[in-house]
């Protein structure tokens, strides 16, 4: 997973208690009148998280350089950086205690839950004031808005899951390397063809450990038209679609024998195996390209990425990423300054041609991929302009991502209490892949009961 794969601690205090302790609605930012009083020229000090620790000298030096540049750009704002970063085990307690920085990065997983609990300030007027709101990706914004359309955090570092495939293996199996599968029936057919014609290669492989099994089962459930938890995060909604996803895995594993002999994969292990040409297809976001090619030595010509296969129609794919979260106890002037900081740190290259080119050149010189397709944090118009600026530095074979980039699948956010939910589902996937007689319906029902119990502990 792109975020730190750490298990969410079971909450001791109820959400209602946490919300009361946080007291965000009476913090001076909870009504429109206060929010409209932010003075862009007021002297203000903000705390910002995610400062690299001292052992990461180069990253820390660059971060502090950014602080200096920001303060020169906004001489009325003083930035106090801190090494505080999102840690699932302590996040809720620090949020409740009001000890978090004025802004820091948090997993997108928390967005809807924090909004529903009233633990975030309404950032809409501040984002309008700095001219950023209209340039953010409207699809991504849906994950950080309430029912009224107000925005509470800034999403970036976004991804959506697709299917990575090995074009060389496709050719060897007699498949068209320019036509990745778009349905689960096609995935099964292609996996069987690879199994039959390419020795010692798994046609399709599945993540199963360190919460990634649940992560990908959730993704498959979305592709079947289902969900795993309800929007309120109060109960499991798993049913026929999750069973259908597991049945698809069961059939490839036990009927076709097209999933190889390894069924305990974490993210790194499956990427290594894919890069080494041992796997034909695997569910992955496009960012696997950089690791596969530049770290594990995969031939760029062999890499392909398609959209997430669907059961039928266009049900959707799982999206995730990072949000810039703001402290509900911060003053309006601090929230405005913090919003400026986030724009400066994470979005400036989309609006500054010289910076965009300089960053792209630096990444290319560093041996990293430049121009890897993904889910942009900004509107398509802004993103296309940015890609035009850096076109001479792009070193990624974009034509081999067409199946992914042409996709218009709906983006479905991660389920409530995502890490605990994923942890509950890991053994379900493992059981189906290691026990031919696994009772899929019973496994899903039992997992749903566990998820409901965990979610209830948080209310």
C-alpha positions as CSV (number, residue, x, y, z in Angstrom):
1,X,0.0,0.0,0.0
2,X,1.2,3.5,-0.7
3,X,0.6,4.7,2.8
4,X,2.4,3.3,5.9
5,X,0.9,-0.2,6.3
6,X,0.3,-0.1,10.0
7,X,-2.6,-1.5,11.8
8,X,-5.1,0.9,13.2
9,X,-5.4,0.6,17.0
10,X,-8.7,-0.3,18.3
11,X,-10.2,2.8,19.8
12,X,-10.7,2.8,23.5
13,X,-12.7,6.0,23.6
14,X,-15.9,6.3,21.6
15,X,-16.0,8.5,18.6
16,X,-18.6,10.7,20.3
17,X,-16.2,11.1,23.3
18,X,-13.4,12.0,20.9
19,X,-15.4,14.5,19.1
20,X,-16.4,16.1,22.4
21,X,-12.8,16.2,23.6
22,X,-11.7,17.7,20.3
23,X,-14.3,20.4,20.6
24,X,-13.7,21.5,17.0
25,X,-17.1,23.2,16.6
26,X,-16.3,25.7,19.3
27,X,-12.7,26.3,18.4
28,X,-13.1,29.6,16.6
29,X,-13.2,28.0,13.2
30,X,-16.6,26.4,13.2
31,X,-18.8,29.0,11.7
32,X,-18.7,31.0,8.5
33,X,-18.3,34.3,10.2
34,X,-15.0,33.3,11.8
35,X,-13.7,31.7,8.6
36,X,-14.4,34.8,6.6
37,X,-12.3,37.0,9.0
38,X,-8.9,35.5,8.0
39,X,-6.5,38.3,7.3
40,X,-3.9,37.5,4.7
41,X,-1.5,40.2,6.0
42,X,-1.8,39.3,9.7
43,X,1.4,38.1,11.5
44,X,0.9,34.5,12.3
45,X,2.9,31.4,13.4
46,X,1.9,27.9,12.2
47,X,3.2,24.5,13.0
48,X,3.7,22.1,10.1
49,X,4.3,18.3,10.4
50,X,6.3,15.8,8.4
51,X,9.7,17.4,8.8
52,X,12.2,14.7,7.9
53,X,14.2,13.5,10.9
54,X,17.8,14.3,11.4
55,X,19.0,11.0,10.1
56,X,17.6,11.9,6.7
57,X,20.0,14.8,6.1
58,X,19.3,15.5,2.4
59,X,15.5,15.4,2.8
60,X,15.6,17.5,6.0
61,X,17.9,20.1,4.4
62,X,15.5,20.4,1.4
63,X,12.5,20.6,3.7
64,X,14.1,23.4,5.7
65,X,15.1,25.2,2.5
66,X,11.4,25.1,1.5
67,X,10.5,26.7,4.8
68,X,13.0,29.5,4.2
69,X,11.6,30.1,0.7
70,X,8.0,30.1,2.0
71,X,8.8,32.6,4.7
72,X,10.4,34.9,2.2
73,X,7.4,34.6,0.0
74,X,5.1,35.3,3.0
75,X,7.1,37.4,5.5
76,X,4.1,37.7,7.8
77,X,4.0,33.9,8.3
78,X,6.4,32.1,10.6
79,X,6.7,28.3,10.1
80,X,7.6,26.0,13.0
81,X,8.3,22.6,11.5
82,X,7.9,19.4,13.6
83,X,8.8,15.8,12.9
84,X,5.2,14.8,13.8
85,X,3.8,12.4,11.2
86,X,0.8,10.3,10.9
87,X,1.0,7.1,13.0
88,X,-2.2,5.1,13.1
89,X,-1.7,3.9,16.7
90,X,-1.5,7.3,18.2
91,X,-3.3,9.5,15.7
92,X,-6.8,9.6,17.3
93,X,-5.5,10.3,20.8
94,X,-3.4,13.2,19.6
95,X,-6.3,14.5,17.5
96,X,-8.5,14.4,20.5
97,X,-5.9,16.1,22.7
98,X,-5.3,18.8,20.1
99,X,-1.6,18.2,20.0
100,X,-1.2,17.8,16.3
101,X,0.4,20.5,14.1
102,X,-1.8,23.0,12.3
103,X,-1.3,20.9,9.2
104,X,0.2,17.5,8.5
105,X,-0.3,14.6,6.1
106,X,-2.7,11.9,6.9
107,X,-4.0,8.9,5.0
108,X,-7.1,9.6,2.8
109,X,-8.6,6.6,4.6
110,X,-9.6,8.9,7.5
111,X,-11.2,11.7,5.5
112,X,-14.9,10.8,5.6
113,X,-14.8,9.5,9.2
114,X,-13.2,12.7,10.5
115,X,-15.6,14.9,8.6
116,X,-18.6,12.9,9.9
117,X,-17.3,13.2,13.4
118,X,-16.9,17.0,13.1
119,X,-13.2,16.8,13.8
120,X,-12.0,18.9,10.9
121,X,-12.4,22.6,10.1
122,X,-14.3,23.7,7.0
123,X,-11.5,24.7,4.7
124,X,-13.7,25.9,1.8
125,X,-13.3,29.6,2.3
126,X,-9.6,29.4,2.8
127,X,-9.0,27.4,-0.4
128,X,-11.1,29.8,-2.3
129,X,-9.1,32.7,-0.8
130,X,-5.8,31.3,-2.0
131,X,-7.3,30.4,-5.4
132,X,-6.7,26.6,-5.1
133,X,-10.2,25.2,-4.8
134,X,-11.2,25.5,-8.5
135,X,-8.0,23.8,-9.6
136,X,-8.3,20.6,-7.5
137,X,-9.3,17.3,-9.1
138,X,-13.1,17.3,-8.7
139,X,-13.2,13.5,-8.5
140,X,-10.7,13.5,-5.7
141,X,-12.6,16.3,-3.9
142,X,-15.6,14.0,-3.5
143,X,-13.5,12.1,-0.9
144,X,-13.0,15.2,1.3
145,X,-16.4,16.9,1.1
146,X,-19.5,16.7,3.2
147,X,-23.0,16.4,1.8
148,X,-23.2,20.1,1.3
149,X,-20.1,20.1,-0.8
150,X,-17.8,21.9,1.7
151,X,-14.2,20.8,1.6
152,X,-12.3,19.9,4.8
153,X,-8.9,18.7,3.6
154,X,-6.7,18.8,0.5
155,X,-6.2,15.5,-1.3
156,X,-3.0,14.8,-3.1
157,X,-0.6,11.9,-3.7
158,X,-3.6,10.1,-5.2
159,X,-3.8,6.7,-6.8
160,X,-6.4,4.3,-8.2
161,X,-5.9,0.6,-8.7
162,X,-5.5,-0.9,-12.1
163,X,-4.0,-4.1,-13.5
164,X,-0.3,-4.3,-14.3
165,X,0.7,-6.8,-16.9
166,X,3.8,-8.1,-18.6
167,X,3.6,-7.4,-22.3
168,X,6.4,-9.9,-23.2
169,X,4.5,-12.7,-21.4
170,X,1.3,-11.7,-23.1
171,X,3.0,-12.0,-26.5
172,X,4.5,-15.4,-25.6
173,X,1.1,-16.6,-24.6
174,X,-0.4,-15.5,-28.0
175,X,-2.2,-12.6,-26.4
176,X,-2.3,-9.0,-27.8
177,X,0.1,-6.9,-25.6
178,X,-1.9,-3.8,-26.5
179,X,-5.2,-5.3,-25.1
180,X,-5.1,-5.8,-21.3
181,X,-8.2,-7.5,-19.9
182,X,-11.1,-5.3,-19.1
183,X,-13.4,-7.8,-17.4
184,X,-12.8,-10.6,-14.9
185,X,-13.8,-13.2,-17.4
186,X,-11.0,-11.9,-19.7
187,X,-8.6,-11.9,-16.7
188,X,-9.4,-15.6,-16.2
189,X,-9.0,-16.4,-19.9
190,X,-5.7,-14.6,-20.2
191,X,-4.3,-16.1,-17.0
192,X,-5.2,-19.6,-18.4
193,X,-3.6,-18.9,-21.7
194,X,-0.4,-17.8,-19.9
195,X,-0.5,-20.8,-17.7
196,X,-0.9,-23.1,-20.7
197,X,1.7,-21.5,-22.9
198,X,4.4,-19.9,-20.8
199,X,6.2,-22.3,-18.4
200,X,6.8,-21.4,-14.8
201,X,4.8,-18.2,-14.9
202,X,1.7,-17.5,-12.9
203,X,-1.0,-16.0,-15.1
204,X,-2.4,-14.0,-12.3
205,X,-1.3,-13.4,-8.7
206,X,-3.0,-11.8,-5.7
207,X,-1.7,-9.8,-2.8
208,X,-2.7,-11.6,0.5
209,X,-0.6,-10.5,3.5
210,X,0.1,-7.4,5.7
211,X,-3.5,-6.2,5.1
212,X,-3.0,-6.2,1.3
213,X,-5.2,-9.2,0.9
214,X,-8.1,-7.3,2.3
215,X,-7.1,-4.2,0.4
216,X,-7.3,-6.0,-3.0
217,X,-10.4,-8.0,-2.0
218,X,-12.1,-4.7,-1.3
219,X,-10.9,-3.4,-4.7
220,X,-12.3,-6.5,-6.4
221,X,-15.6,-6.1,-4.6
222,X,-15.9,-2.5,-5.9
223,X,-15.2,-3.9,-9.5
224,X,-18.1,-6.3,-9.0
225,X,-20.4,-3.4,-8.0
226,X,-20.4,-3.9,-4.3
227,X,-19.0,-2.2,-1.2
228,X,-17.4,-3.4,2.0
229,X,-18.7,-0.9,4.6
230,X,-21.5,1.7,4.4
231,X,-20.9,5.4,3.9
232,X,-21.5,6.2,7.5
233,X,-18.8,3.7,8.5
234,X,-21.2,1.9,10.9
235,X,-21.6,-1.6,9.3
236,X,-20.3,-4.0,6.8
237,X,-22.1,-4.2,3.4
238,X,-20.3,-7.2,2.1
239,X,-22.4,-9.8,0.3
240,X,-22.8,-11.3,-3.1
241,X,-20.2,-9.1,-4.8
242,X,-17.4,-10.0,-2.3
243,X,-18.4,-13.7,-2.7
244,X,-18.2,-13.3,-6.5
245,X,-14.7,-11.8,-6.2
246,X,-13.6,-14.7,-4.1
247,X,-15.1,-17.2,-6.4
248,X,-13.2,-15.7,-9.3
249,X,-10.0,-16.2,-7.3
250,X,-11.0,-19.7,-6.4
251,X,-11.7,-20.7,-10.0
252,X,-8.4,-19.4,-11.3
253,X,-6.6,-21.1,-8.4
254,X,-8.3,-24.5,-8.3
255,X,-10.1,-25.0,-11.6
256,X,-7.6,-23.4,-14.0
257,X,-4.4,-23.7,-11.9
258,X,-3.3,-20.4,-13.3
259,X,-2.2,-18.6,-10.2
260,X,1.2,-20.4,-9.7
261,X,2.3,-21.8,-6.4
262,X,2.9,-18.8,-4.2
263,X,-0.1,-17.5,-2.3
264,X,1.4,-15.4,0.5
265,X,2.4,-12.1,-1.2
266,X,3.0,-8.8,0.4
267,X,3.4,-5.6,-1.7
268,X,7.2,-5.8,-2.1
269,X,7.4,-9.5,-2.8
270,X,4.7,-9.4,-5.5
271,X,6.4,-6.4,-7.2
272,X,9.7,-8.2,-7.2
273,X,8.1,-11.4,-8.7
274,X,6.2,-9.4,-11.3
275,X,9.4,-7.4,-12.2
276,X,11.3,-10.7,-12.6
277,X,8.8,-12.0,-15.1
278,X,7.3,-14.6,-12.8
279,X,3.7,-13.1,-12.9
280,X,1.7,-12.2,-16.0
281,X,-0.9,-10.0,-14.3
282,X,-1.4,-8.4,-10.8
283,X,-3.7,-5.6,-9.4
284,X,-1.5,-2.5,-8.9
285,X,-1.5,1.2,-9.3
286,X,0.7,2.6,-12.0
287,X,3.4,3.7,-9.5
288,X,4.6,0.1,-9.6
289,X,6.4,1.1,-12.9
290,X,9.1,3.2,-11.1
291,X,9.9,0.4,-8.7
292,X,9.7,-2.4,-11.3
293,X,11.9,-0.7,-13.8
294,X,14.3,1.5,-11.8
295,X,14.7,-0.6,-8.7
296,X,14.1,-4.2,-9.9
297,X,15.4,-3.9,-13.4
298,X,12.3,-4.8,-15.5
299,X,12.6,-4.0,-19.2
300,X,10.4,-0.9,-19.8
301,X,9.2,-2.4,-23.0
302,X,7.7,-5.3,-21.1
303,X,5.5,-3.2,-18.8
304,X,1.8,-2.5,-19.4
305,X,-0.9,-1.1,-17.2
306,X,-4.7,-1.3,-17.8
307,X,-7.7,-0.2,-15.9
308,X,-9.2,-2.3,-13.1
309,X,-11.1,-5.1,-14.8
310,X,-14.9,-5.0,-14.1
311,X,-17.5,-7.7,-13.6
312,X,-19.8,-5.8,-16.0
313,X,-20.2,-2.2,-17.0
314,X,-18.2,0.5,-15.1
315,X,-18.7,-0.2,-11.4
316,X,-15.6,1.6,-10.2
317,X,-12.1,1.2,-8.7
318,X,-10.6,1.9,-5.3
319,X,-8.8,5.2,-4.8
320,X,-6.6,6.3,-2.0
321,X,-3.7,8.7,-1.2
322,X,-2.8,11.4,1.2
323,X,-4.6,14.4,2.6
324,X,-3.3,17.5,4.1
325,X,-5.2,17.7,7.3
326,X,-5.8,20.9,9.3
327,X,-6.1,21.4,13.0
328,X,-9.6,22.3,14.1
329,X,-8.3,24.3,17.0
330,X,-6.2,26.6,14.8
331,X,-7.3,30.2,14.3
332,X,-8.7,31.4,11.0
333,X,-5.4,33.2,10.3
334,X,-3.5,30.0,11.0
335,X,-5.8,28.0,8.8
336,X,-5.3,30.4,5.9
337,X,-1.5,30.4,6.4
338,X,-1.5,26.6,6.6
339,X,-3.5,26.3,3.4
340,X,-0.9,28.5,1.7
341,X,1.9,26.2,3.0
342,X,0.2,23.1,1.6
343,X,-0.2,24.8,-1.8
344,X,3.4,25.9,-1.7
345,X,4.7,22.5,-0.8
346,X,2.5,20.2,-2.9
347,X,1.0,22.1,-5.7
348,X,3.5,24.8,-6.8
349,X,4.9,22.8,-9.6
350,X,1.5,22.7,-11.3
351,X,1.4,26.4,-11.5
352,X,5.1,27.3,-12.0
353,X,6.6,26.2,-15.3
354,X,10.2,26.7,-14.3
355,X,9.8,24.8,-11.1
356,X,8.0,21.9,-12.9
357,X,10.8,21.6,-15.4
358,X,13.5,21.8,-12.7
359,X,11.8,19.1,-10.6
360,X,11.4,16.8,-13.6
361,X,15.0,17.2,-14.6
362,X,16.1,16.5,-11.1
363,X,14.0,13.3,-10.9
364,X,15.3,12.1,-14.3
365,X,18.9,12.8,-13.3
366,X,18.2,10.8,-10.1
367,X,17.2,7.8,-12.1
368,X,13.5,8.1,-11.3
369,X,10.5,7.8,-13.6
370,X,9.2,11.1,-14.9
371,X,5.6,11.4,-16.1
372,X,4.2,8.2,-14.7
373,X,0.4,8.3,-15.2
374,X,-1.7,8.5,-12.1
375,X,-4.6,10.3,-10.5
376,X,-3.6,14.0,-10.7
377,X,-4.5,16.1,-7.6
378,X,-5.4,19.0,-9.9
379,X,-7.9,19.4,-12.7
380,X,-7.2,17.7,-16.1
381,X,-6.7,21.1,-17.7
382,X,-4.0,22.1,-15.1
383,X,-2.5,18.6,-15.3
384,X,-2.3,18.6,-19.1
385,X,-0.5,22.0,-19.0
386,X,2.0,20.6,-16.4
387,X,2.6,17.5,-18.5
388,X,3.2,19.8,-21.5
389,X,5.8,21.7,-19.6
390,X,7.8,18.6,-18.7
391,X,7.2,16.7,-22.0
392,X,10.9,16.7,-22.9
393,X,11.8,15.1,-19.5
394,X,9.2,12.3,-19.6
395,X,11.0,9.0,-19.6
396,X,7.9,6.7,-19.2
397,X,6.4,4.8,-22.2
398,X,3.0,6.5,-21.9
399,X,1.5,4.4,-24.8
400,X,1.9,1.3,-22.6
401,X,-0.5,2.9,-20.0
402,X,-3.3,3.7,-22.4
403,X,-5.6,1.1,-21.0
404,X,-5.3,2.8,-17.6
405,X,-5.2,6.5,-18.7
406,X,-8.3,6.1,-21.0
407,X,-10.3,4.8,-18.1
408,X,-13.3,6.8,-16.7
409,X,-14.1,4.4,-13.9
410,X,-15.8,5.9,-10.9
411,X,-13.4,6.3,-7.9
412,X,-14.5,4.6,-4.8
413,X,-12.8,5.6,-1.5
414,X,-11.4,3.0,0.9
415,X,-13.8,1.5,3.5
416,X,-14.3,2.7,7.0
417,X,-11.6,1.8,9.5
418,X,-9.7,0.6,6.4
419,X,-6.7,-1.1,8.0
420,X,-8.7,-3.1,10.6
421,X,-11.1,-4.1,7.8
422,X,-8.3,-5.2,5.5
423,X,-6.7,-7.1,8.4
424,X,-10.0,-9.0,8.9
425,X,-10.2,-9.9,5.2
426,X,-6.5,-11.1,4.7
427,X,-7.2,-14.6,6.1
428,X,-10.4,-14.9,4.0
429,X,-8.4,-14.5,0.8
430,X,-5.6,-16.8,2.1
431,X,-8.2,-19.4,3.0
432,X,-9.8,-19.4,-0.5
433,X,-6.4,-19.8,-2.1
434,X,-5.1,-22.6,0.1
435,X,-8.3,-24.6,0.8
436,X,-10.1,-25.9,-2.3
437,X,-13.2,-26.6,-0.1
438,X,-13.3,-23.2,1.6
439,X,-16.9,-22.1,2.3
440,X,-16.9,-18.7,0.7
441,X,-20.3,-17.6,1.9
442,X,-19.5,-18.5,5.5
443,X,-16.1,-16.8,5.3
444,X,-17.7,-13.6,4.1
445,X,-20.4,-13.7,6.7
446,X,-18.0,-14.3,9.6
447,X,-15.7,-11.5,8.4
448,X,-18.7,-9.1,8.2
449,X,-19.6,-9.9,11.8
450,X,-16.0,-9.1,12.9
451,X,-16.0,-5.9,10.9
452,X,-19.3,-4.9,12.4
453,X,-18.0,-5.6,15.9
454,X,-14.9,-3.5,15.3
455,X,-16.9,-0.6,13.9
456,X,-19.3,-0.7,16.8
457,X,-16.3,-0.3,19.2
458,X,-15.6,3.0,17.6
459,X,-19.0,4.5,18.1
